[in-house]
Amino acid sequence: MSNPLTQRLQHTIRQDVASMHAYAIQPSAGFIKLDAMENPFRLPAELQRELGERLAAVAINRYPAQCVADVIDALTRHVDLPAGCKLMLGNGSDELIDMLSVACNVPGAKVLAPLPGFVMYEMSARLRGLQFVGVPLTADFELDEAAMLAAIELHRPALTYIAYPNNPSANLWDDAVIDRIVAAVGAQQGLVVFDEAYQPFSSRSWMSRLAGHEHVLVLRTLSKFGLAGVRLGYLCGAAALIDEIDKVRPPYNISALNAEATLFALAHADEYARQATLLRDERERLLPALRALPGVTVFPSQANMILVRVPDSARAFAGMKAQGVLVKHIAGLHPLLANCLRLTVGLPEENERMIQALKVSL
């Protein structure tokens, strides 16, 4: 017999929510943490002190207003936002994905994205009552152009997500294929969202092309920039489009402390650019080292992560964890990811530990 609380939950909680799994975050204390694509660098001591003094002066007794406007102005300059475009802020890119689901939830609206991809596109769509359409990538994690165009024609999605580069495969897709997908979505009166979460490590961006594509949005986060703990994302696009989406943004969704930390980081963008350069160099060093391991297939990367396929991913993951190295076991997320691990690019000494841990765990 069910107890009173179980009965209450059955009566009040949506069945689809009750059937879902929560977003899983691995306990990481005591491990070399290479599972979440974080920037591993701490600020130099002098900048830590300067940031502490700056945050101490924030008027946390007041709602954030001017400081958020200052962040928008600073980011507009930092990304060289094209004329005619605006940007809005979110508590990480996750909140902006949710706002898009809310703003675009017209009757019958659908969300389309390649799979495997970032799980929040589907989760947000389903939680907000939109139908999600996933289009499988090819076996080598490229866009299946014919399947994408057919799905766009059939489903006429309100939102189509293009991760640029993709998570978890870390690759950039062919621009000619993407151009045809963008045109097809435009012809169906839908919106395309380029998710550039890993832009600091990528060789290409869609930001400069926004002005010529009024149905395209660029979504970014400062998490990979080096501010994962600050939780700040931003969405860029045609001013009239951003103005509409901004109507569903919760008031004061960015805290004053987060805003001030962002302004500080942008004032020291050269330090974060230096860190990104080091991580790109480490990535290029890691790729051939991983390819040299027996039985390991290494996929191309334009992010601060590398996707690998090993003979037995469960065994390799457990072996690496036993040696104190935490990576992401993603084999169960999609059939295309069979026996795959996702490795975050860390500090040089962390990467050495990761290679050795993987080598003995194969």
PEWO-V12360 format. One record per residue. N is the residue number from 1. NEAR is the number of other ideal C-beta (glycine too) atoms within 8 Angstrom. Layout:
# PEWO-V12360
n = [N,N]
near = [NEAR,NEAR]
This chain:
# PEWO-V12360
n = [1,2,3,4,5,6,7,8,9,10,11,12,13,14,15,16,17,18,19,20,21,22,23,24,25,26,27,28,29,30,31,32,33,34,35,36,37,38,39,40,41,42,43,44,45,46,47,48,49,50,51,52,53,54,55,56,57,58,59,60,61,62,63,64,65,66,67,68,69,70,71,72,73,74,75,76,77,78,79,80,81,82,83,84,85,86,87,88,89,90,91,92,93,94,95,96,97,98,99,100,101,102,103,104,105,106,107,108,109,110,111,112,113,114,115,116,117,118,119,120,121,122,123,124,125,126,127,128,129,130,131,132,133,134,135,136,137,138,139,140,141,142,143,144,145,146,147,148,149,150,151,152,153,154,155,156,157,158,159,160,161,162,163,164,165,166,167,168,169,170,171,172,173,174,175,176,177,178,179,180,181,182,183,184,185,186,187,188,189,190,191,192,193,194,195,196,197,198,199,200,201,202,203,204,205,206,207,208,209,210,211,212,213,214,215,216,217,218,219,220,221,222,223,224,225,226,227,228,229,230,231,232,233,234,235,236,237,238,239,240,241,242,243,244,245,246,247,248,249,250,251,252,253,254,255,256,257,258,259,260,261,262,263,264,265,266,267,268,269,270,271,272,273,274,275,276,277,278,279,280,281,282,283,284,285,286,287,288,289,290,291,292,293,294,295,296,297,298,299,300,301,302,303,304,305,306,307,308,309,310,311,312,313,314,315,316,317,318,319,320,321,322,323,324,325,326,327,328,329,330,331,332,333,334,335,336,337,338,339,340,341,342,343,344,345,346,347,348,349,350,351,352,353,354,355,356,357,358,359,360,361,362]
near = [2,5,6,5,6,8,9,8,9,9,5,5,7,5,6,7,8,9,5,7,3,4,5,5,4,7,4,8,4,4,9,10,10,12,10,7,10,9,12,7,8,4,8,7,6,6,10,10,8,9,11,8,8,10,10,6,5,10,5,6,3,7,5,11,8,6,12,12,8,10,15,11,8,11,14,10,8,8,10,7,12,9,4,6,13,11,14,12,13,16,10,11,13,11,11,14,12,11,13,15,15,9,10,11,10,6,3,5,12,14,18,14,16,15,10,12,12,10,8,8,13,11,10,14,14,10,9,10,5,14,9,12,11,10,12,10,14,8,5,5,12,9,12,11,9,6,9,14,11,8,12,16,9,6,10,10,15,12,16,14,14,14,13,14,13,14,13,13,11,16,12,9,11,7,7,6,11,12,8,10,16,13,8,12,14,11,6,10,6,13,13,15,13,12,11,13,13,15,9,11,12,13,4,8,9,11,12,7,8,16,8,4,10,6,11,14,13,14,16,13,12,13,13,16,11,10,12,10,4,10,10,16,17,14,16,15,13,10,8,6,12,15,9,8,13,8,7,7,11,4,4,9,9,12,7,12,9,12,15,12,12,15,12,11,14,11,6,9,9,6,10,13,9,8,11,12,8,9,14,9,8,13,13,7,9,13,11,7,9,14,8,5,11,4,6,12,6,9,13,5,12,12,12,12,14,14,15,14,11,14,6,8,13,8,9,14,12,9,12,14,10,7,11,10,13,12,13,11,9,11,11,5,8,7,4,10,11,8,8,13,16,14,15,14,12,11,8,6,6,11,13,8,12,15,12,9,13,18,8,8,13,14]
